[in-house]
């Protein structure tokens, strides 16, 4: 089973990059209402999604512990 948590450590690089596209399943909803997906345990916030949605996303912004993406296709 894949580790659900991405461990942020010095020198550890996020498993996603700006502009990359992925097919993901929304696992939960964050406090701000954005859907949450994970790629190799790394949290991706996806606005305008609901739990259970399977969507194609494009990474827009990558931070140390999470990223933001937009839906490109449902």
N, C-alpha and C positions, 0 to 999 in steps of 0.2 A: 504494500500500500504506500502511496506517495505521501511524504511528509507534508502536512497541511500548513506548516509554518515556515516562512522564509527567515532564516537567521541573518540579521544584518551584522556583519563583522567587518572591521577594516580590511580592505583588499577584496572583499566579496562583491562581485558585480551583479547587478540586477539581471534576471534571465530574459528581460525584454528590452527593446530599444524603440525610440521614437520612430513612428512610421511603419513599424511592423504590423502585420495583420494576423489575427488568430480567430479560430472558432472556439467559443467558450460557452459554458453553462453557468447561469447566475445561481449562486449557492445561497445567498442571503442578502439582506438589505442593510446598508449602513445607517448610522444616525441621521445623516443628511438626506436620506431617501434614495441614494444611489444604489444600484445593484452591485454586488460584490462577486467577482469571479477570481479564480486563482490559476496561475501558471507556474508550475514547479513550486507551489507554496507561496508564491509572491502575489500579494493582493492587488487586484485591478478594480478600480471604481468605474462603473459604467452607468451613466445617467439614463433615465427613461426606460428602465428595465424592471422586470418582476422576477421573483424567485421561480426557477424552472425554465425561464426563457433560454433558448439556445440561439446565439447570435454571432455574427461575424463582427469583429471590432478592429479598430485601428488605434494603436497606442499614440497618444497626443503629448503626454508629459510624464517623465519618469523621475521619481524622487528616490531617496535612499531605501525606503521601506515599502513603498507602494507606487502605483502608477494610475493615471487617468486615461480612459479610452472613450471613443465615440463609436456608436453602432454604425456599421456600414451596410449591413443587411440582416434581416430577421428571418 
